[in-house]
Amino acid sequence: MLITDRLQKNVSQIFLADLLPKLGRGLVRNLPEDLGLLDKVLLKKRCSIMNGQKTHKKQPKVMFVCTAGGARSIFAAGFATQLVNDLGWAVGSGFETCRLSKQINLLFEEVGIPAHSQSPKTVFQRYSDKETFDLVVTMCCEAKVDICPSFRKAVQAIYQSQAELIHWDIRDFRGIKESGDAWMDVAREIRSDIKSKTVDFIQSII
Protein backbone atom coordinates (compact mmCIF):
# COMPACT_ATOMS: atom_id res chain seq x y z
CA MET A 1 0.00 0.00 0.00
CA LEU A 2 1.35 3.44 -0.91
CA ILE A 3 2.27 5.57 2.09
CA THR A 4 -0.24 8.20 0.94
CA ASP A 5 -3.05 5.62 0.85
CA ARG A 6 -2.01 4.40 4.30
CA LEU A 7 -1.92 7.98 5.57
CA GLN A 8 -5.44 8.61 4.24
CA LYS A 9 -6.75 5.48 5.97
CA ASN A 10 -5.04 6.24 9.27
CA VAL A 11 -5.98 9.93 9.33
CA SER A 12 -9.61 8.94 8.76
CA GLN A 13 -9.45 6.44 11.64
CA ILE A 14 -8.04 8.85 14.23
CA PHE A 15 -10.45 11.63 13.26
CA LEU A 16 -13.45 9.30 13.48
CA ALA A 17 -12.22 7.90 16.80
CA ASP A 18 -12.11 11.42 18.17
CA LEU A 19 -15.56 12.29 16.80
CA LEU A 20 -17.42 9.27 18.20
CA PRO A 21 -17.43 10.47 21.86
CA LYS A 22 -18.72 13.87 20.71
CA LEU A 23 -21.50 12.31 18.66
CA GLY A 24 -22.44 9.97 21.49
CA ARG A 25 -22.79 12.87 23.90
CA GLY A 26 -24.48 15.17 21.40
CA LEU A 27 -21.45 17.46 21.10
CA VAL A 28 -21.63 18.02 17.36
CA ARG A 29 -20.55 21.66 17.31
CA ASN A 30 -17.01 20.72 16.22
CA LEU A 31 -18.07 18.17 13.61
CA PRO A 32 -17.87 20.45 10.53
CA GLU A 33 -14.50 21.80 11.70
CA ASP A 34 -13.07 18.29 12.25
CA LEU A 35 -14.35 16.95 8.95
CA GLY A 36 -13.14 20.06 7.17
CA LEU A 37 -9.66 19.56 8.59
CA LEU A 38 -9.72 15.93 7.51
CA ASP A 39 -10.71 16.93 3.96
CA LYS A 40 -7.97 19.55 3.91
CA VAL A 41 -5.32 17.02 4.93
CA LEU A 42 -6.36 14.43 2.37
CA LEU A 43 -6.85 16.96 -0.45
CA LYS A 44 -3.39 18.41 0.09
CA LYS A 45 -1.86 14.93 0.02
CA ARG A 46 -3.71 13.98 -3.16
CA CYS A 47 -2.66 17.23 -4.86
CA SER A 48 0.99 16.52 -4.05
CA ILE A 49 0.66 13.14 -5.78
CA MET A 50 -1.02 14.62 -8.87
CA ASN A 51 1.67 17.28 -9.11
CA GLY A 52 4.39 14.65 -9.04
CA GLN A 53 5.84 15.72 -5.70
CA LYS A 54 7.83 13.19 -3.67
CA THR A 55 5.80 11.46 -1.01
CA HIS A 56 8.46 9.02 0.24
CA LYS A 57 10.97 10.49 2.64
CA LYS A 58 13.26 8.96 5.20
CA GLN A 59 11.27 8.50 8.38
CA PRO A 60 12.96 10.46 11.19
CA LYS A 61 12.94 9.57 14.86
CA VAL A 62 10.87 12.04 16.84
CA MET A 63 10.50 12.92 20.51
CA PHE A 64 7.56 14.99 21.73
CA VAL A 65 8.27 16.54 25.12
CA CYS A 66 6.08 18.68 27.35
CA THR A 67 6.16 20.22 30.80
CA ALA A 68 4.90 18.20 33.76
CA GLY A 69 4.14 14.48 33.39
CA GLY A 70 3.99 14.14 29.63
CA ALA A 71 0.28 13.65 28.86
CA ARG A 72 0.34 16.03 25.89
CA SER A 73 3.42 14.32 24.48
CA ILE A 74 1.75 10.90 24.80
CA PHE A 75 -1.18 12.13 22.72
CA ALA A 76 1.16 13.50 20.03
CA ALA A 77 3.26 10.33 19.92
CA GLY A 78 0.10 8.20 19.92
CA PHE A 79 -1.46 10.06 17.00
CA ALA A 80 1.84 9.98 15.10
CA THR A 81 2.11 6.22 15.62
CA GLN A 82 -1.48 5.71 14.45
CA LEU A 83 -0.88 7.80 11.34
CA VAL A 84 2.28 6.09 10.20
CA ASN A 85 1.41 2.66 11.64
CA ASP A 86 4.90 2.12 13.00
CA LEU A 87 5.96 1.64 16.61
CA GLY A 88 9.02 3.25 18.14
CA TRP A 89 9.67 6.07 15.69
CA ALA A 90 7.80 8.66 17.81
CA VAL A 91 7.98 8.82 21.61
CA GLY A 92 6.58 11.06 24.30
CA SER A 93 8.44 12.51 27.27
CA GLY A 94 7.76 14.78 30.19
CA PHE A 95 9.80 16.86 32.57
CA GLU A 96 8.89 14.93 35.70
CA THR A 97 7.54 11.53 36.73
CA CYS A 98 4.03 11.24 38.13
CA ARG A 99 0.86 9.17 37.97
CA LEU A 100 -1.51 10.07 35.15
CA SER A 101 -5.12 10.65 36.17
CA LYS A 102 -8.16 8.54 35.33
CA GLN A 103 -9.55 11.44 33.28
CA ILE A 104 -6.41 11.58 31.12
CA ASN A 105 -6.53 7.82 30.60
CA LEU A 106 -10.19 8.08 29.56
CA LEU A 107 -9.13 10.64 26.96
CA PHE A 108 -6.48 8.19 25.73
CA GLU A 109 -9.05 5.39 25.52
CA GLU A 110 -11.49 7.50 23.47
CA VAL A 111 -8.98 7.80 20.62
CA GLY A 112 -7.38 4.37 20.83
CA ILE A 113 -4.17 5.35 22.62
CA PRO A 114 -3.00 2.80 25.25
CA ALA A 115 -3.55 3.72 28.89
CA HIS A 116 -0.59 4.97 30.93
CA SER A 117 -0.71 4.68 34.69
CA GLN A 118 2.69 6.37 34.92
CA SER A 119 4.23 9.20 32.95
CA PRO A 120 6.71 8.26 30.20
CA LYS A 121 10.48 8.51 30.56
CA THR A 122 11.53 12.08 31.19
CA VAL A 123 13.62 13.97 28.66
CA PHE A 124 16.52 13.72 31.13
CA GLN A 125 16.21 9.93 31.37
CA ARG A 126 16.20 9.59 27.59
CA TYR A 127 19.31 11.76 27.34
CA SER A 128 21.00 9.74 30.10
CA ASP A 129 20.13 6.55 28.19
CA LYS A 130 21.82 8.07 25.12
CA GLU A 131 18.61 8.08 23.08
CA THR A 132 19.01 10.22 19.97
CA PHE A 133 16.38 11.94 17.81
CA ASP A 134 16.20 13.75 14.50
CA LEU A 135 13.34 16.00 15.60
CA VAL A 136 12.37 17.21 19.08
CA VAL A 137 8.98 18.89 19.48
CA THR A 138 8.53 20.93 22.65
CA MET A 139 4.98 21.48 23.90
CA CYS A 140 4.06 24.06 26.51
CA CYS A 141 1.61 26.87 27.11
CA GLU A 142 3.11 30.21 26.04
CA ALA A 143 0.89 31.98 28.57
CA LYS A 144 2.83 30.26 31.37
CA VAL A 145 5.64 32.81 31.27
CA ASP A 146 7.13 31.44 34.48
CA ILE A 147 7.45 27.90 33.07
CA CYS A 148 7.48 27.74 29.26
CA PRO A 149 10.63 29.80 28.48
CA SER A 150 12.81 27.97 31.01
CA PHE A 151 11.43 24.61 29.85
CA ARG A 152 12.30 25.35 26.22
CA LYS A 153 15.79 26.55 27.17
CA ALA A 154 16.41 23.33 29.13
CA VAL A 155 15.40 21.14 26.19
CA GLN A 156 17.50 23.25 23.82
CA ALA A 157 20.52 22.85 26.07
CA ILE A 158 20.15 19.06 25.93
CA TYR A 159 19.22 18.39 22.30
CA GLN A 160 19.98 21.46 20.19
CA SER A 161 23.32 20.09 18.98
CA GLN A 162 21.86 16.84 17.64
CA ALA A 163 18.22 17.45 16.66
CA GLU A 164 16.01 19.96 14.90
CA LEU A 165 13.84 21.67 17.50
CA ILE A 166 10.21 22.56 16.84
CA HIS A 167 7.81 24.26 19.27
CA TRP A 168 4.04 23.98 19.70
CA ASP A 169 1.98 26.26 21.93
CA ILE A 170 -0.33 23.77 23.67
CA ARG A 171 -2.44 24.43 26.76
CA ASP A 172 -1.72 22.37 29.88
CA PHE A 173 -4.40 19.97 31.10
CA ARG A 174 -3.49 20.98 34.65
CA GLY A 175 -4.53 24.55 33.88
CA ILE A 176 -8.19 23.64 33.20
CA LYS A 177 -10.40 25.46 35.72
CA GLU A 178 -13.64 23.57 35.04
CA SER A 179 -14.63 20.31 36.72
CA GLY A 180 -16.61 17.18 35.82
CA ASP A 181 -18.00 16.98 32.27
CA ALA A 182 -16.94 20.58 31.60
CA TRP A 183 -13.32 19.61 32.39
CA MET A 184 -13.53 16.75 29.90
CA ASP A 185 -14.94 19.05 27.21
CA VAL A 186 -12.03 21.49 27.55
CA ALA A 187 -9.56 18.61 27.71
CA ARG A 188 -10.97 17.24 24.44
CA GLU A 189 -10.38 20.63 22.83
CA ILE A 190 -6.72 20.48 23.90
CA ARG A 191 -6.51 16.93 22.57
CA SER A 192 -8.01 18.07 19.25
CA ASP A 193 -5.41 20.85 19.04
CA ILE A 194 -2.65 18.29 19.56
CA LYS A 195 -4.20 16.03 16.92
CA SER A 196 -4.42 18.84 14.38
CA LYS A 197 -0.80 19.90 14.91
CA THR A 198 0.36 16.27 14.73
CA VAL A 199 -1.42 15.68 11.42
CA ASP A 200 0.17 18.81 9.92
CA PHE A 201 3.55 17.77 11.31
CA ILE A 202 3.34 14.26 9.85
CA GLN A 203 2.39 15.72 6.46
CA SER A 204 5.57 17.78 6.48
CA ILE A 205 8.00 14.94 7.22
CA ILE A 206 6.78 11.87 5.31
C-alpha positions in Angstrom: 0.0 0.0 0.0 1.3 3.4 -0.9 2.3 5.6 2.1 -0.2 8.2 0.9 -3.0 5.6 0.9 -2.0 4.4 4.3 -1.9 8.0 5.6 -5.4 8.6 4.2 -6.8 5.5 6.0 -5.0 6.2 9.3 -6.0 9.9 9.3 -9.6 8.9 8.8 -9.5 6.4 11.6 -8.0 8.9 14.2 -10.5 11.6 13.3 -13.4 9.3 13.5 -12.2 7.9 16.8 -12.1 11.4 18.2 -15.6 12.3 16.8 -17.4 9.3 18.2 -17.4 10.5 21.9 -18.7 13.9 20.7 -21.5 12.3 18.7 -22.4 10.0 21.5 -22.8 12.9 23.9 -24.5 15.2 21.4 -21.4 17.5 21.1 -21.6 18.0 17.4 -20.6 21.7 17.3 -17.0 20.7 16.2 -18.1 18.2 13.6 -17.9 20.4 10.5 -14.5 21.8 11.7 -13.1 18.3 12.2 -14.4 17.0 9.0 -13.1 20.1 7.2 -9.7 19.6 8.6 -9.7 15.9 7.5 -10.7 16.9 4.0 -8.0 19.6 3.9 -5.3 17.0 4.9 -6.4 14.4 2.4 -6.8 17.0 -0.5 -3.4 18.4 0.1 -1.9 14.9 0.0 -3.7 14.0 -3.2 -2.7 17.2 -4.9 1.0 16.5 -4.1 0.7 13.1 -5.8 -1.0 14.6 -8.9 1.7 17.3 -9.1 4.4 14.7 -9.0 5.8 15.7 -5.7 7.8 13.2 -3.7 5.8 11.5 -1.0 8.5 9.0 0.2 11.0 10.5 2.6 13.3 9.0 5.2 11.3 8.5 8.4 13.0 10.5 11.2 12.9 9.6 14.9 10.9 12.0 16.8 10.5 12.9 20.5 7.6 15.0 21.7 8.3 16.5 25.1 6.1 18.7 27.4 6.2 20.2 30.8 4.9 18.2 33.8 4.1 14.5 33.4 4.0 14.1 29.6 0.3 13.6 28.9 0.3 16.0 25.9 3.4 14.3 24.5 1.8 10.9 24.8 -1.2 12.1 22.7 1.2 13.5 20.0 3.3 10.3 19.9 0.1 8.2 19.9 -1.5 10.1 17.0 1.8 10.0 15.1 2.1 6.2 15.6 -1.5 5.7 14.4 -0.9 7.8 11.3 2.3 6.1 10.2 1.4 2.7 11.6 4.9 2.1 13.0 6.0 1.6 16.6 9.0 3.3 18.1 9.7 6.1 15.7 7.8 8.7 17.8 8.0 8.8 21.6 6.6 11.1 24.3 8.4 12.5 27.3 7.8 14.8 30.2 9.8 16.9 32.6 8.9 14.9 35.7 7.5 11.5 36.7 4.0 11.2 38.1 0.9 9.2 38.0 -1.5 10.1 35.2 -5.1 10.7 36.2 -8.2 8.5 35.3 -9.6 11.4 33.3 -6.4 11.6 31.1 -6.5 7.8 30.6 -10.2 8.1 29.6 -9.1 10.6 27.0 -6.5 8.2 25.7 -9.0 5.4 25.5 -11.5 7.5 23.5 -9.0 7.8 20.6 -7.4 4.4 20.8 -4.2 5.3 22.6 -3.0 2.8 25.2 -3.6 3.7 28.9 -0.6 5.0 30.9 -0.7 4.7 34.7 2.7 6.4 34.9 4.2 9.2 33.0 6.7 8.3 30.2 10.5 8.5 30.6 11.5 12.1 31.2 13.6 14.0 28.7 16.5 13.7 31.1 16.2 9.9 31.4 16.2 9.6 27.6 19.3 11.8 27.3 21.0 9.7 30.1 20.1 6.5 28.2 21.8 8.1 25.1 18.6 8.1 23.1 19.0 10.2 20.0 16.4 11.9 17.8 16.2 13.7 14.5 13.3 16.0 15.6 12.4 17.2 19.1 9.0 18.9 19.5 8.5 20.9 22.7 5.0 21.5 23.9 4.1 24.1 26.5 1.6 26.9 27.1 3.1 30.2 26.0 0.9 32.0 28.6 2.8 30.3 31.4 5.6 32.8 31.3 7.1 31.4 34.5 7.4 27.9 33.1 7.5 27.7 29.3 10.6 29.8 28.5 12.8 28.0 31.0 11.4 24.6 29.9 12.3 25.4 26.2 15.8 26.6 27.2 16.4 23.3 29.1 15.4 21.1 26.2 17.5 23.3 23.8 20.5 22.8 26.1 20.2 19.1 25.9 19.2 18.4 22.3 20.0 21.5 20.2 23.3 20.1 19.0 21.9 16.8 17.6 18.2 17.4 16.7 16.0 20.0 14.9 13.8 21.7 17.5 10.2 22.6 16.8 7.8 24.3 19.3 4.0 24.0 19.7 2.0 26.3 21.9 -0.3 23.8 23.7 -2.4 24.4 26.8 -1.7 22.4 29.9 -4.4 20.0 31.1 -3.5 21.0 34.6 -4.5 24.5 33.9 -8.2 23.6 33.2 -10.4 25.5 35.7 -13.6 23.6 35.0 -14.6 20.3 36.7 -16.6 17.2 35.8 -18.0 17.0 32.3 -16.9 20.6 31.6 -13.3 19.6 32.4 -13.5 16.8 29.9 -14.9 19.1 27.2 -12.0 21.5 27.6 -9.6 18.6 27.7 -11.0 17.2 24.4 -10.4 20.6 22.8 -6.7 20.5 23.9 -6.5 16.9 22.6 -8.0 18.1 19.2 -5.4 20.9 19.0 -2.6 18.3 19.6 -4.2 16.0 16.9 -4.4 18.8 14.4 -0.8 19.9 14.9 0.4 16.3 14.7 -1.4 15.7 11.4 0.2 18.8 9.9 3.5 17.8 11.3 3.3 14.3 9.9 2.4 15.7 6.5 5.6 17.8 6.5 8.0 14.9 7.2 6.8 11.9 5.3 
